[in-house]
Amino acid sequence: MRIEIAADAWLDLAPAFVAGAEADRLLAAVRDELAWEQREIVIYGRHILQPRLVAWGGEVPYRYSGQTLEPRALTPAVAALLARVRAFAGAGFNHVLANRYRDGRDSMGMHADDEPELGPEPVVATFSLGAARRFLLAPRRPSDGERRSLSLEHGSLLVMGGACQRRFRHGLPRDPRAAGERISLTFRAVLPERAAVPRMRPP
């Protein structure tokens, strides 16, 4: 389902990209395969622990919020999912960042995926597993568009494209009513020429 959020920005939402028992098996595989950790980031000059767990994989490093995620091999379940998401989005994704929201107290602040190594108008895809959570999209300026709220369900895929990262910010607010754990996997195409490539480490 294509959602036009501005003249030059759009969302594609596939509510059942992976459905039923397959989504359940994928949730268990991703949870077990990835090396989860809680990292420190820099927000407005302050060092804080991220209010969630993270893991990642990809052949090139990715830098955001004052930290660098070094190259790390993809696990089997994530590598298979990457191929499916690439085909659906028509994008050359080469990096996956996984966020594990342990309950409704874990969150993601409002931000844009606008790092230089992603290029001027990156396509970014987010795949959701587990508990449904509310995804917020807010324009940077009133003229950029409308504020939106989407429920990202178990097995759904959201693709953001065009000028979305330039015109909008997005996030996942706290939700005390959220029941259970959610894992999201965000797929990006990191430009190798803009990233120094250290040696890959195993998962």
Secondary structure by P-SEA (a helix, b strand, c coil): cccccccccbbbbbccccccaaaaaaaaaaacccbbbbbbbbcccccccccccccccccbbbbcccccccbbbbcaaaaaaaaaaaaaacccccbbbbbbccccccccccccccccccccbbbbbbbbccbbbbbbbbbccccccccbbbbbccbbbbbbcccccccbbbbbcccccccbbbbbbbbbbcccccccccccccc
